[in-house]
Amino acid sequence: MKVRRATVQDLQSLIEFTNNEAKGAEGITKSPKKLETGIKLALEDETKAIYWVLVNGSDVPVGSVSALKEWSDWNSGYYWWIQSMYIDPAYRGKNYMTLLLAAVEQEMDEQNGLELRLYVHEKNQAAIKAYKKSNFRDTNYKIMVRNRAT
């Protein structure tokens, strides 16, 4: 198993992984067309997000992670946010999340990133457990949203 940067050739796997992640995390199904548009744009422009895939010995994707960068004027650098993380159920529990996170952290370190962050649905206990096992911790911050007016 290894991790490599995702390419447009991985698009269908990334769409499937992202939709499976949404189902598992929040019980929702996303529009494959919208996912295709969003993921493809990011694959073509890494200022939107960067994707990596976990591949087996035949170079078939079995997992993925994406990250984006958020500028901090307070700290004059970028925080890196895990945007999505998915591993095929057949490959879970084998420490492959560590490989995906290491790929993100290596690039973050090369670019002098400040910290790796993520958000997770409060009811997704399996993900919370996995992230805590990977040394993520709770913070004093709470994410809040304001929906745009329609």
DSSP file with accessible surface (Angstrom, degrees, kcal/mol):
  #  RESIDUE AA STRUCTURE BP1 BP2  ACC     N-H-->O    O-->H-N    N-H-->O    O-->H-N    TCO  KAPPA ALPHA  PHI   PSI    X-CA   Y-CA   Z-CA
    1    1 A M              0   0   78      0, 0.0     2,-0.3     0, 0.0    55,-0.2   0.000 360.0 360.0 360.0 139.7    0.0    0.0    0.0
    2    2 A K  E     -A   55   0A 122     53,-1.9    53,-3.1    54,-0.1     2,-0.4  -0.959 360.0-125.9-147.6 166.3    1.2    3.5   -0.8
    3    3 A V  E     +A   54   0A  37     -2,-0.3     2,-0.3    51,-0.2    51,-0.2  -0.938  30.5 168.3-116.1 136.2   -0.1    7.0   -1.0
    4    4 A R  E     -A   53   0A  52     49,-2.2    49,-2.9    -2,-0.4     2,-0.1  -0.945  44.0 -83.7-139.0 162.2    0.3    9.2   -4.0
    5    5 A R  E     -A   52   0A  89     -2,-0.3    47,-0.3    47,-0.2     2,-0.1  -0.414  52.0-115.6 -62.2 138.4   -1.1   12.5   -5.2
    6    6 A A        -     0   0   14     45,-2.5     2,-0.3    -2,-0.1    45,-0.2  -0.462  31.6-164.7 -75.3 151.4   -4.5   12.1   -6.9
    7    7 A T    >   -     0   0   58     -2,-0.1     3,-2.2     1,-0.0     4,-0.2  -0.794  41.2 -92.6-125.8 174.3   -4.9   12.8  -10.6
    8    8 A V  G >  S+     0   0   60      1,-0.3     3,-1.9    -2,-0.3     4,-0.3   0.819 122.5  68.3 -59.9 -26.7   -7.9   13.4  -12.8
    9    9 A Q  G 3  S+     0   0  162      1,-0.3    -1,-0.3     2,-0.1     3,-0.3   0.733  96.8  54.2 -65.2 -18.6   -7.7    9.6  -13.6
   10   10 A D  G <> S+     0   0    7     -3,-2.2     4,-2.4     1,-0.2     3,-0.3   0.398  77.5 107.3 -91.4   2.7   -8.8    9.0  -10.0
   11   11 A L  H <> S+     0   0   11     -3,-1.9     4,-2.5     1,-0.2     5,-0.2   0.881  75.5  49.3 -54.1 -48.5  -11.9   11.2  -10.3
   12   12 A Q  H  > S+     0   0  125     -4,-0.3     4,-2.2    -3,-0.3    -1,-0.2   0.905 112.5  48.4 -62.7 -39.4  -14.5    8.4  -10.3
   13   13 A S  H  > S+     0   0   30     -3,-0.3     4,-3.1    -4,-0.2    -1,-0.2   0.926 111.4  50.4 -63.9 -42.1  -12.9    6.8   -7.2
   14   14 A L  H  X S+     0   0    0     -4,-2.4     4,-2.6     2,-0.2    -2,-0.2   0.883 109.3  50.9 -65.4 -38.0  -12.8   10.2   -5.5
   15   15 A I  H  X S+     0   0   12     -4,-2.5     4,-2.4    -5,-0.2     5,-0.2   0.949 113.4  45.5 -61.8 -47.9  -16.5   10.8   -6.3
   16   16 A E  H  X S+     0   0  105     -4,-2.2     4,-2.6    -5,-0.2    -2,-0.2   0.934 114.0  48.3 -61.5 -46.7  -17.4    7.3   -4.9
   17   17 A F  H  X S+     0   0    5     -4,-3.1     4,-2.4     1,-0.2    -1,-0.2   0.914 112.0  48.9 -61.4 -44.2  -15.3    7.8   -1.8
   18   18 A T  H  X S+     0   0   23     -4,-2.6     4,-2.2     2,-0.2    -1,-0.2   0.907 112.3  47.9 -65.6 -39.9  -16.7   11.3   -1.1
   19   19 A N  H  X S+     0   0   17     -4,-2.4     4,-2.3    -5,-0.2    -1,-0.2   0.923 112.2  49.4 -66.9 -41.0  -20.3   10.1   -1.5
   20   20 A N  H  X S+     0   0   44     -4,-2.6     4,-2.6    -5,-0.2    -2,-0.2   0.885 109.5  52.8 -63.8 -37.5  -19.6    7.1    0.8
   21   21 A E  H  X S+     0   0   48     -4,-2.4     4,-2.9     2,-0.2     5,-0.3   0.925 108.7  49.4 -62.9 -44.4  -18.1    9.4    3.3
   22   22 A A  H  X>S+     0   0   16     -4,-2.2     4,-2.4     1,-0.2     6,-1.4   0.907 112.0  48.8 -62.2 -41.1  -21.2   11.6    3.3
   23   23 A K  H  X5S+     0   0   99     -4,-2.3     4,-1.4     4,-0.3    -1,-0.2   0.932 116.2  42.6 -63.5 -45.7  -23.4    8.6    3.7
   24   24 A G  H  <5S+     0   0   62     -4,-2.6    -2,-0.2    -5,-0.2    -1,-0.2   0.882 121.0  39.4 -69.5 -38.7  -21.3    7.2    6.6
   25   25 A A  H  <5S+     0   0   22     -4,-2.9    -2,-0.2    -5,-0.2    -3,-0.2   0.889 139.2   4.6 -81.2 -40.5  -20.8   10.6    8.4
   26   26 A E  H  <5S-     0   0  116     -4,-2.4    -3,-0.2    -5,-0.3    -2,-0.2   0.362  91.9-114.6-129.9   0.0  -24.2   12.2    8.0
   27   27 A G  S  <<S+     0   0   66     -4,-1.4     2,-0.3    -5,-0.6    -4,-0.3   0.783  74.6 126.2  69.3  26.6  -26.5    9.6    6.3
   28   28 A I        -     0   0   64     -6,-1.4     2,-0.5    -9,-0.1    -1,-0.2  -0.815  54.3-138.9-118.4 157.2  -26.8   11.8    3.2
   29   29 A T        -     0   0  100     -2,-0.3     2,-0.3    -7,-0.1   -10,-0.1  -0.961  19.3-149.5-113.2 130.7  -26.2   11.2   -0.5
   30   30 A K        -     0   0   91     -2,-0.5   -11,-0.0   -11,-0.1     3,-0.0  -0.663  30.2 -94.2 -96.5 156.4  -24.5   13.9   -2.5
   31   31 A S     >  -     0   0   61     -2,-0.3     4,-2.7     1,-0.2     5,-0.2  -0.542  27.3-147.9 -69.1 118.7  -25.1   14.6   -6.2
   32   32 A P  H  > S+     0   0   75      0, 0.0     4,-2.7     0, 0.0    -1,-0.2   0.872  98.8  53.6 -57.5 -34.6  -22.5   12.7   -8.2
   33   33 A K  H  > S+     0   0  134      2,-0.2     4,-2.4     1,-0.2     5,-0.2   0.922 110.0  46.0 -66.6 -42.7  -22.5   15.5  -10.8
   34   34 A K  H  > S+     0   0  156      2,-0.2     4,-2.7     1,-0.2     5,-0.2   0.915 113.4  49.8 -66.3 -41.1  -21.9   18.2   -8.2
   35   35 A L  H  X S+     0   0   23     -4,-2.7     4,-3.0     2,-0.2     5,-0.4   0.924 109.6  51.9 -61.5 -43.3  -19.1   16.1   -6.6
   36   36 A E  H  X S+     0   0   57     -4,-2.7     4,-2.4    -5,-0.2     5,-0.3   0.939 111.5  46.6 -58.7 -45.8  -17.6   15.5  -10.1
   37   37 A T  H  X S+     0   0   73     -4,-2.4     4,-2.2     1,-0.2    -2,-0.2   0.951 116.7  43.3 -61.9 -49.1  -17.5   19.3  -10.7
   38   38 A G  H  X S+     0   0   39     -4,-2.7     4,-1.8     2,-0.2    -2,-0.2   0.916 117.3  43.5 -66.4 -44.8  -16.1   20.2   -7.3
   39   39 A I  H  X S+     0   0    4     -4,-3.0     4,-2.7    -5,-0.2     5,-0.2   0.927 113.4  51.6 -68.8 -42.1  -13.5   17.5   -7.1
   40   40 A K  H  X S+     0   0   78     -4,-2.4     4,-1.8    -5,-0.4    -2,-0.2   0.922 108.3  51.9 -61.9 -42.7  -12.4   18.0  -10.8
   41   41 A L  H  X S+     0   0   80     -4,-2.2     4,-0.9    -5,-0.3    -1,-0.2   0.912 111.6  47.2 -59.1 -41.9  -11.9   21.7  -10.2
   42   42 A A  H  < S+     0   0    6     -4,-1.8     3,-0.5     1,-0.2     7,-0.4   0.897 108.4  54.0 -68.4 -38.8   -9.8   21.0   -7.1
   43   43 A L  H  < S+     0   0   36     -4,-2.7    -1,-0.2     1,-0.2     3,-0.2   0.831 113.7  43.7 -63.7 -28.9   -7.7   18.4   -9.0
   44   44 A E  H  < S+     0   0  111     -4,-1.8     2,-0.3     1,-0.2    -1,-0.2   0.607 124.4  33.9 -89.1 -14.1   -7.0   21.1  -11.6
   45   45 A D    >X  -     0   0   58     -4,-0.9     3,-2.3    -3,-0.5     4,-0.8  -0.785  62.9-168.3-145.7  95.3   -6.3   23.9   -9.1
   46   46 A E  T 34 S+     0   0   89     -2,-0.3    -4,-0.1     1,-0.3    -3,-0.1   0.548  80.6  79.0 -70.3  -2.3   -4.7   22.9   -5.9
   47   47 A T  T 34 S+     0   0  115      1,-0.2    -1,-0.3    21,-0.1    22,-0.3   0.725  97.8  47.6 -71.5 -17.0   -5.4   26.3   -4.4
   48   48 A K  T <4 S-     0   0  104     -3,-2.3     2,-0.3     1,-0.4    -2,-0.2   0.904 133.4 -39.0 -83.9 -50.2   -8.9   24.9   -3.8
   49   49 A A     <  -     0   0    3     -4,-0.8     2,-0.4    -7,-0.4    -1,-0.4  -0.953  48.7-129.0-169.1 159.3   -7.8   21.5   -2.3
   50   50 A I  E     - B   0  67A   4     17,-2.7    17,-2.2    -2,-0.3     2,-0.4  -0.977  23.2-158.0-119.8 134.5   -5.2   18.8   -2.6
   51   51 A Y  E     - B   0  66A  14     -2,-0.4   -45,-2.5    15,-0.2     2,-0.3  -0.908   9.6-176.0-115.4 142.1   -6.1   15.2   -3.0
   52   52 A W  E     -AB   5  65A   9     13,-2.7    13,-2.0    -2,-0.4     2,-0.4  -0.944  12.3-148.9-126.2 152.2   -4.1   12.1   -2.2
   53   53 A V  E     -AB   4  64A   0    -49,-2.9   -49,-2.2    -2,-0.3     2,-0.6  -0.961  11.0-137.9-123.4 143.7   -5.1    8.5   -2.8
   54   54 A L  E     -AB   3  63A   0      9,-2.5     8,-3.4    -2,-0.4     9,-1.2  -0.873  34.3-170.1 -91.8 122.6   -4.2    5.3   -0.9
   55   55 A V  E     -AB   2  61A   0    -53,-3.1   -53,-1.9    -2,-0.6     2,-0.1  -0.899  17.2-132.3-122.2 150.8   -3.6    2.6   -3.5
   56   56 A N    >   -     0   0   37      4,-2.0     3,-2.3    -2,-0.3   -54,-0.1  -0.182  50.7 -77.7 -84.3-173.5   -3.0   -1.1   -3.5
   57   57 A G  T 3  S+     0   0   85      1,-0.3    -1,-0.1     2,-0.1    -2,-0.0   0.707 133.3  54.3 -62.7 -19.0   -0.3   -2.9   -5.3
   58   58 A S  T 3  S-     0   0   98      2,-0.1    -1,-0.3     0, 0.0    -2,-0.0   0.228 119.0-110.4 -96.5  12.0   -2.2   -2.6   -8.6
   59   59 A D    <   +     0   0   74     -3,-2.3    -2,-0.1     1,-0.2    -4,-0.0   0.770  69.8 146.9  63.4  28.5   -2.4    1.2   -8.1
   60   60 A V        -     0   0   75     -4,-0.0    -4,-2.0     1,-0.0    -1,-0.2  -0.842  52.9-116.4 -93.9 125.3   -6.2    0.9   -7.5
   61   61 A P  E     +B   55   0A  19      0, 0.0    -6,-0.3     0, 0.0     3,-0.1  -0.385  40.3 165.4 -63.7 132.8   -7.4    3.6   -5.1
   62   62 A V  E     +     0   0A   9     -8,-3.4    26,-3.2     1,-0.3     2,-0.3   0.313  68.0   7.0-125.0   0.9   -8.9    2.2   -1.8
   63   63 A G  E     -BC  54  87A   0     -9,-1.2    -9,-2.5    24,-0.3    -1,-0.3  -0.973  61.5-164.3-170.8 166.8   -8.9    5.4    0.1
   64   64 A S  E     -BC  53  86A   1     22,-3.0    22,-2.7    -2,-0.3     2,-0.3  -0.988   7.3-163.4-156.7 163.3   -8.3    9.1   -0.1
   65   65 A V  E     -BC  52  85A   0    -13,-2.0   -13,-2.7    -2,-0.3     2,-0.4  -0.981   8.1-165.6-145.6 145.5   -7.8   12.3    1.8
   66   66 A S  E     -BC  51  84A   0     18,-2.3    17,-2.8    -2,-0.3    18,-1.1  -0.974   6.4-173.7-130.9 151.8   -8.1   15.9    0.8
   67   67 A A  E     -BC  50  82A   0    -17,-2.2   -17,-2.7    -2,-0.4     2,-0.3  -0.975   6.4-163.5-140.5 153.2   -6.8   19.0    2.5
   68   68 A L  E     - C   0  81A  57     13,-2.1    13,-3.1    -2,-0.3     2,-0.4  -0.922  20.4-121.1-133.3 162.6   -7.1   22.7    2.0
   69   69 A K  E     - C   0  80A  65     -2,-0.3     2,-0.5   -22,-0.3    11,-0.2  -0.866  16.8-165.0-110.7 138.9   -5.2   25.7    3.3
   70   70 A E  E     - C   0  79A  87      9,-2.8     9,-2.9    -2,-0.4     2,-0.2  -0.985  21.8-128.7-123.0 122.7   -6.5   28.6    5.4
   71   71 A W  E     - C   0  78A 131     -2,-0.5     2,-0.6     7,-0.2     7,-0.2  -0.452  16.4-157.1 -71.6 137.1   -4.4   31.7    5.8
   72   72 A S  E  >> - C   0  77A  12      5,-2.7     5,-1.3    -2,-0.2     4,-1.0  -0.957  12.8-174.2-115.8 112.6   -3.9   33.0    9.4
   73   73 A D  T  45S+     0   0  127     -2,-0.6    -1,-0.1     1,-0.2     3,-0.1   0.826  87.9  60.0 -72.1 -28.3   -3.0   36.6    9.7
   74   74 A W  T  45S+     0   0  209      1,-0.2    -1,-0.2    -3,-0.1    -2,-0.0   0.864 121.5  22.8 -63.4 -36.5   -2.5   36.1   13.4
   75   75 A N  T  45S-     0   0   83      2,-0.2    -1,-0.2    -3,-0.0    -2,-0.2   0.329  99.6-126.9-117.1   4.6    0.3   33.6   12.8
   76   76 A S  T  <5S+     0   0   94     -4,-1.0     2,-0.3     1,-0.2    -3,-0.2   0.912  77.1  74.5  49.7  54.5    1.4   34.5    9.3
   77   77 A G  E   <S-C   72   0A   8     -5,-1.3    -5,-2.7    -7,-0.1     2,-0.5  -0.974  82.5 -79.3-172.6-179.3    1.0   31.1    7.8
   78   78 A Y  E     -C   71   0A  96     34,-0.3    36,-3.3    -2,-0.3    37,-0.5  -0.840  22.5-150.8-104.5 132.9   -1.4   28.4    6.7
   79   79 A Y  E     -Cd  70 115A  33     -9,-2.9    -9,-2.8    -2,-0.5     2,-0.5  -0.781  22.5-138.6 -86.3 139.9   -3.5   26.0    8.7
   80   80 A W  E     -Cd  69 116A   1     35,-2.8    37,-3.3    -2,-0.4     2,-0.5  -0.911  16.6-160.4-104.2 129.2   -4.1   22.9    6.8
   81   81 A W  E     -Cd  68 117A  46    -13,-3.1   -13,-2.1    -2,-0.5     2,-0.5  -0.934  18.1-131.9-112.7 127.9   -7.6   21.4    7.1
   82   82 A I  E     -Cd  67 118A   5     35,-3.2    37,-0.5    -2,-0.5   -15,-0.3  -0.666  26.9-179.8 -70.7 122.3   -8.5   17.8    6.3
   83   83 A Q  E     +     0   0A  77    -17,-2.8     2,-0.3    -2,-0.5   -16,-0.2   0.824  63.4   2.7 -94.4 -41.4  -11.6   18.3    4.1
   84   84 A S  E     -C   66   0A   7    -18,-1.1   -18,-2.3     2,-0.0    -1,-0.4  -0.995  56.7-177.3-147.2 149.9  -12.4   14.6    3.5
   85   85 A M  E     +C   65   0A  16     -2,-0.3     2,-0.3   -20,-0.2   -20,-0.2  -0.962  12.7 164.7-148.4 127.8  -11.0   11.3    4.5
   86   86 A Y  E     -C   64   0A  18    -22,-2.7   -22,-3.0    -2,-0.3     2,-0.4  -0.986  12.9-178.2-149.1 137.0  -12.2    7.9    3.4
   87   87 A I  E     -C   63   0A  16     -2,-0.3   -24,-0.3   -24,-0.3     5,-0.1  -0.999  40.3-106.5-132.1 131.2  -10.9    4.3    3.5
   88   88 A D    >   -     0   0   48    -26,-3.2     3,-2.6    -2,-0.4     4,-0.5  -0.267  33.4-118.8 -52.4 135.8  -12.8    1.4    1.9
   89   89 A P  G >  S+     0   0   76      0, 0.0     3,-1.1     0, 0.0    -1,-0.1   0.816 112.4  62.7 -52.0 -32.7  -14.3   -0.7    4.8
   90   90 A A  G 3  S+     0   0   63      1,-0.2    -2,-0.1   -28,-0.1   -28,-0.0   0.707 108.6  42.9 -66.1 -17.0  -12.2   -3.7    3.7
   91   91 A Y  G X  S+     0   0   64     -3,-2.6     3,-0.7   -29,-0.2     5,-0.4   0.363  89.4 113.2-110.5   3.0   -9.0   -1.7    4.5
   92   92 A R  T <   +     0   0  129     -3,-1.1    -4,-0.0    -4,-0.5     0, 0.0  -0.363  68.0  31.9 -76.5 156.0  -10.0   -0.1    7.7
   93   93 A G  T 3  S+     0   0   84     -2,-0.1    -1,-0.2     1,-0.1    -3,-0.0   0.624  90.5 100.3  76.7  14.4   -8.4   -0.9   11.0
   94   94 A K  S <  S-     0   0  117     -3,-0.7    -2,-0.1     0, 0.0    -1,-0.1   0.101  99.6-104.8-117.9  17.4   -5.0   -1.6    9.4
   95   95 A N  S  > S+     0   0  104      1,-0.1     4,-0.7     3,-0.1     3,-0.4   0.679  79.8 132.3  70.6  21.0   -3.4    1.7   10.2
   96   96 A Y  H  >  +     0   0   55     -5,-0.4     4,-1.9     1,-0.2     3,-0.3   0.755  61.4  68.8 -76.0 -22.0   -3.7    3.0    6.6
   97   97 A M  H  > S+     0   0   27      1,-0.2     4,-2.9     2,-0.2     5,-0.3   0.887  93.5  60.2 -60.7 -33.8   -5.1    6.3    7.9
   98   98 A T  H  > S+     0   0   61     -3,-0.4     4,-2.3     1,-0.2    -1,-0.2   0.897 103.1  50.3 -59.2 -40.7   -1.6    6.9    9.2
   99   99 A L  H  X S+     0   0   70     -4,-0.7     4,-1.7    -3,-0.3    -1,-0.2   0.916 111.6  47.4 -64.5 -44.1   -0.2    6.7    5.7
  100  100 A L  H  X S+     0   0    0     -4,-1.9     4,-1.8     1,-0.2    -2,-0.2   0.943 113.7  46.8 -63.1 -46.2   -2.8    9.2    4.4
  101  101 A L  H  X S+     0   0   10     -4,-2.9     4,-3.0     1,-0.2     5,-0.2   0.882 108.1  56.8 -64.5 -36.1   -2.1   11.6    7.2
  102  102 A A  H  X S+     0   0   46     -4,-2.3     4,-2.5    -5,-0.3    -1,-0.2   0.887 104.9  52.3 -63.0 -37.1    1.6   11.3    6.8
  103  103 A A  H  X S+     0   0   16     -4,-1.7     4,-1.8     2,-0.2    -1,-0.2   0.926 112.6  44.6 -64.6 -43.7    1.3   12.4    3.1
  104  104 A V  H  X S+     0   0    0     -4,-1.8     4,-2.8     1,-0.2    -2,-0.2   0.950 114.7  48.3 -64.4 -47.3   -0.6   15.5    4.1
  105  105 A E  H  X S+     0   0   83     -4,-3.0     4,-2.9     1,-0.2     5,-0.2   0.866 107.5  55.8 -64.5 -35.4    1.8   16.3    7.0
  106  106 A Q  H  X S+     0   0  119     -4,-2.5     4,-2.3    -5,-0.2    -1,-0.2   0.953 112.6  41.3 -62.3 -47.0    4.8   15.9    4.8
  107  107 A E  H  X S+     0   0   26     -4,-1.8     4,-1.6     2,-0.2    -2,-0.2   0.905 113.6  53.6 -68.1 -38.7    3.6   18.4    2.3
  108  108 A M  H  <>S+     0   0   12     -4,-2.8     5,-3.4     1,-0.2     3,-0.2   0.936 110.7  47.2 -59.4 -44.4    2.3   20.7    5.0
  109  109 A D  H ><5S+     0   0  104     -4,-2.9     3,-1.7     1,-0.2    -2,-0.2   0.905 108.3  54.6 -64.1 -41.6    5.8   20.6    6.6
  110  110 A E  H 3<5S+     0   0  126     -4,-2.3    -1,-0.2     1,-0.3    -2,-0.2   0.818 113.0  43.7 -61.1 -29.6    7.5   21.3    3.3
  111  111 A Q  T 3<5S-     0   0   74     -4,-1.6    -1,-0.3    -3,-0.2   -33,-0.2   0.217 117.3-113.0-101.4  15.8    5.3   24.4    2.9
  112  112 A N  T < 5 -     0   0  137     -3,-1.7   -34,-0.3     1,-0.1    -3,-0.2   0.853  49.0-177.0  57.0  38.9    5.8   25.5    6.5
  113  113 A G      < -     0   0   16     -5,-3.4   -34,-0.2    -6,-0.2    -1,-0.1  -0.261  24.2-138.7 -63.6 154.9    2.2   24.9    7.5
  114  114 A L        -     0   0   69    -36,-3.3     2,-0.3     1,-0.3   -35,-0.2   0.886  67.5 -22.1 -84.8 -43.1    1.2   25.8   11.0
  115  115 A E  E     -d   79   0A  69    -37,-0.5   -35,-2.8     2,-0.0     2,-0.5  -0.974  55.1-115.8-168.6 150.1   -1.0   22.9   12.1
  116  116 A L  E     +d   80   0A  19     -2,-0.3     2,-0.3   -37,-0.2   -35,-0.2  -0.873  41.5 174.1 -99.4 127.1   -3.3   20.1   10.7
  117  117 A R  E     +d   81   0A  65    -37,-3.3   -35,-3.2    -2,-0.5     2,-0.3  -0.844  10.0 174.8-128.2 164.4   -6.9   20.6   11.6
  118  118 A L  E     -d   82   0A  33     -2,-0.3     2,-0.4   -37,-0.2   -35,-0.1  -0.982  20.7-138.2-159.4 163.0  -10.2   18.9   10.9
  119  119 A Y        -     0   0  140    -37,-0.5     2,-0.3    -2,-0.3    -2,-0.0  -0.951  19.9-171.6-123.0 152.0  -13.9   19.0   11.7
  120  120 A V        -     0   0   50     -2,-0.4     2,-0.1   -95,-0.0    -2,-0.0  -0.996  34.7 -96.8-143.4 142.1  -16.0   15.9   12.3
  121  121 A H    >   -     0   0   70     -2,-0.3     3,-2.0     1,-0.1     7,-0.2  -0.402  34.5-128.4 -61.3 133.5  -19.7   15.4   12.7
  122  122 A E  T 3  S+     0   0  145      1,-0.3    -1,-0.1    -2,-0.1     6,-0.0   0.727 106.9  50.0 -60.4 -22.2  -20.4   15.1   16.5
  123  123 A K  T 3  S+     0   0  160    -98,-0.2     2,-1.9     1,-0.1    -1,-0.3   0.508  82.4  96.1 -94.7  -2.6  -22.4   11.8   16.0
  124  124 A N    <>  +     0   0   35     -3,-2.0     4,-2.4     1,-0.2     3,-0.2  -0.517  46.7 165.2 -87.7  73.4  -19.7   10.1   13.9
  125  125 A Q  H  >  +     0   0  120     -2,-1.9     4,-2.6     1,-0.2    -1,-0.2   0.829  68.5  57.9 -63.8 -33.3  -18.2    8.3   16.8
  126  126 A A  H  > S+     0   0   75     -3,-0.2     4,-2.2     2,-0.2    -1,-0.2   0.934 110.5  43.6 -63.4 -43.5  -16.2    5.9   14.7
  127  127 A A  H  > S+     0   0   18     -3,-0.2     4,-3.0     2,-0.2     5,-0.2   0.921 112.4  52.5 -67.0 -42.8  -14.4    8.8   13.0
  128  128 A I  H  X S+     0   0   30     -4,-2.4     4,-2.7     1,-0.2     5,-0.2   0.933 110.3  48.7 -58.9 -44.3  -13.8   10.6   16.2
  129  129 A K  H  X S+     0   0  162     -4,-2.6     4,-2.3     1,-0.2    -1,-0.2   0.927 112.4  48.1 -60.9 -44.8  -12.3    7.5   17.7
  130  130 A A  H  X S+     0   0   37     -4,-2.2     4,-1.2     2,-0.2    -2,-0.2   0.917 112.6  48.3 -64.2 -42.0  -10.0    7.1   14.7
  131  131 A Y  H  <>S+     0   0   24     -4,-3.0     5,-2.4     1,-0.2     3,-0.3   0.913 111.0  49.8 -67.0 -40.8   -8.9   10.7   14.7
  132  132 A K  H ><5S+     0   0  100     -4,-2.7     3,-1.8    -5,-0.2    -1,-0.2   0.902 107.2  54.9 -64.7 -36.9   -8.2   10.7   18.5
  133  133 A K  H 3<5S+     0   0  165     -4,-2.3    -1,-0.2     1,-0.3    -2,-0.2   0.809 105.0  55.1 -63.1 -27.6   -6.1    7.5   17.9
  134  134 A S  T 3<5S-     0   0   29     -4,-1.2    -1,-0.3    -3,-0.3    -2,-0.2   0.124 128.7 -99.4 -92.6  18.8   -4.2    9.5   15.4
  135  135 A N  T < 5S+     0   0  149     -3,-1.8     2,-0.2     1,-0.3    -3,-0.2   0.645  75.6 141.8  74.6  19.4   -3.4   12.2   18.0
  136  136 A F      < -     0   0   41     -5,-2.4     2,-0.3    -6,-0.1    -1,-0.3  -0.628  31.5-165.9 -80.4 151.7   -6.1   14.8   17.1
  137  137 A R        -     0   0  178     -2,-0.2     2,-0.0     0, 0.0    -5,-0.0  -0.933  24.3 -94.4-136.1 160.2   -7.7   16.4   20.1
  138  138 A D        -     0   0  120     -2,-0.3     2,-0.2     1,-0.1     0, 0.0  -0.357  41.3-154.3 -67.8 155.1  -10.7   18.5   20.9
  139  139 A T        -     0   0   84      2,-0.3    -1,-0.1    -2,-0.0     0, 0.0  -0.736  28.8-109.5-123.7 176.5  -10.2   22.3   20.9
  140  140 A N  S    S+     0   0  171     -2,-0.2     2,-0.3     2,-0.0    -2,-0.0   0.468  89.8  96.4 -83.3  -3.0  -11.9   25.2   22.6
  141  141 A Y        -     0   0  175      2,-0.0     2,-0.4     0, 0.0    -2,-0.3  -0.665  57.0-160.1 -93.5 145.2  -13.3   26.3   19.3
  142  142 A K        -     0   0  174     -2,-0.3     2,-0.4     2,-0.0    -2,-0.0  -0.975  21.1-125.0-119.0 134.9  -16.8   25.5   18.1
  143  143 A I        -     0   0  103     -2,-0.4     2,-0.3     2,-0.0   -24,-0.0  -0.668  32.0-178.3 -81.4 131.2  -17.7   25.7   14.4
  144  144 A M        -     0   0  157     -2,-0.4     2,-0.3     2,-0.0    -2,-0.0  -0.914   6.5-159.2-125.1 155.0  -20.7   28.0   13.7
  145  145 A V        -     0   0  123     -2,-0.3     2,-0.4     2,-0.0    -2,-0.0  -0.929  13.0-158.8-133.3 157.0  -22.3   28.7   10.4
  146  146 A R        -     0   0  237     -2,-0.3     2,-0.1     3,-0.0     3,-0.1  -0.959  25.1-134.8-132.4 115.3  -24.5   31.4    8.9
  147  147 A N        -     0   0  140     -2,-0.4     2,-0.1     1,-0.1     3,-0.1  -0.438  26.6-111.3 -69.7 142.8  -26.5   30.3    5.8
  148  148 A R        -     0   0  215     -2,-0.1     2,-0.1     1,-0.1    -1,-0.1  -0.429  36.4-100.1 -73.7 149.4  -26.5   32.8    3.0
  149  149 A A              0   0  100     -2,-0.1    -1,-0.1    -3,-0.1    -3,-0.0  -0.437 360.0 360.0 -68.2 140.4  -29.7   34.5    2.2
  150  150 A T              0   0  178     -2,-0.1    -1,-0.1    -3,-0.1    -3,-0.0  -0.718 360.0 360.0-111.3 360.0  -31.6   33.1   -0.8
